[in-house]
Amino acid sequence: MYGPKGQSSGGGRPTAAPKKVTVPDIRARKAGGPPIAMVTAYDFTMARLLDEGGADMLLVGDSLGMVVQGHTTTLPVTIEEICYHGRAVARGARRAHVVGDLPFMSFQLSPVQALESAGRLMKDGAFESVKIEGGEEVAEHVRRIVTAGIPVCAHIGLTPQSVHAMGGFKVQGKGEDAAARLVRDAQALDEAGAYAIVLEAIPPDLAEEITAAVSVPTIGIGAGAGCDGQVLVCYDMLGMYPDLRPRFAKRFAEVGEQIMAATRAYVEEVQARTFPGAEHSFKPNGPRRISPPAEPAAATAVLEEIPPHWQTH
C-alpha cells in the first residue's frame, strides 16, 4: 500500500501495473463504454485508495484551497501548490488519469500565459493533462495549449474562480439566453481541442443538450445523470464534513463520523493506558545482567621527577 509503484507493500515480488487510463481512452467513452468516474485527490494515500477503488480520473482541483487549506474560495491557490499536490497524487495513481487545475490568474492574461502555466503543471506537477475554467473567452487558450501537445479538460457552468462575478456558488444556465451561451461555450471548447468538458451546477436538461452538441465527453457535477461521466470532491463523496451537505453530492460513506469515533476511542485508551498492549509492542530485551562498576585506575604521575629548577630552597 505505501511502497513505490509496482511493488507490493510487504516488500515481496513486484505487482503488475494496471493499464493506465489515457486521453484517447477518455475520448473513446463518448462512443461507448461505462460513464467516466472522476474524483478529486490531493495526496498520495487518498490517490492510491481512490485509484485502487477504480476511479478513472483523479483531479487535483483548486478546490484544495477550500477543503485542504480552509479558505472560503479557490482564489488563493497558486501554481506551486497545485504542483506540490500533483506530484503526491501522481505517485499514488497507477491506473487513473491525473489532471491538474490551472488556478486563478495563471491563464487569464493571455493564451501565452496559459500555455506557460500549463507547461509548468506538466513539468513540475507530474500531470497528464490540465483543466481550465471558462467558455468562448478561453477557446484560444485551449487551442494554444493543445497545439503544444498538452491535453486540456474544459470547465463551464459554475466556474468557482468567477464566484464573485456570479454572486456566489449558484446554478448557471437558467433561462434561454444563459443556456444558449453555455451551449456556444461548449461547442467553442470542443472545436478548440478540449478532450472533455466539465459541466458544473447547470439544469440537467441543459447538460443533456450540451452533451449531444459536442463530440467529446461531458463530466457532470450537479448537472444530472445525462452526462458522459461524473465528478465529485472526494471529501464530499466520503462524508467528511458533518455540517456541509451539497445538494449534488451523494455521501457514499460517513468517513468523518468514523474518524471522530476512532479518535475518541484512541484518546480513551491512551488515557487509560490500555494502548499500546503487548500485541502492539516489540519483544522486550528480558532481564539484563548489570556488571558492577570497575575500580578506578590508579593515578599516573604526569612528571616522574620534579625538575631541579622547579624545586624551592
Sequence and secondary structure as in RCSB ss.txt:
>XXXX:A:sequence
MYGPKGQSSGGGRPTAAPKKVTVPDIRARKAGGPPIAMVTAYDFTMARLLDEGGADMLLVGDSLGMVVQGHTTTL
PVTIEEICYHGRAVARGARRAHVVGDLPFMSFQLSPVQALESAGRLMKDGAFESVKIEGGEEVAEHVRRIVTAGI
PVCAHIGLTPQSVHAMGGFKVQGKGEDAAARLVRDAQALDEAGAYAIVLEAIPPDLAEEITAAVSVPTIGIGAGA
GCDGQVLVCYDMLGMYPDLRPRFAKRFAEVGEQIMAATRAYVEEVQARTFPGAEHSFKPNGPRRISPPAEPAAAT
AVLEEIPPHWQTH
>XXXX:A:secstr
  S TTS TTS S         HHHHHHTTTSSS EEEEE  SHHHHHHHHHTT SEEEE TTHHHHTT  SSST
T  HHHHHHHHHHHHHH SSSEEEEE  TTSSTT HHHHHHHHHHHHHHS  SEEEEEBSGGGHHHHHHHHHTT 
 EEEEEES GGGHHHHTSS     SHHHHHHHHHHHHHHHHHT SEEEEES  HHHHHHHHHH SS EEEESS T
TSSEEEE HHHHTT  TT   TT   S  HHHHHHHHHHHHHHHHHHT SS GGGS                   
 S SS  GGG   
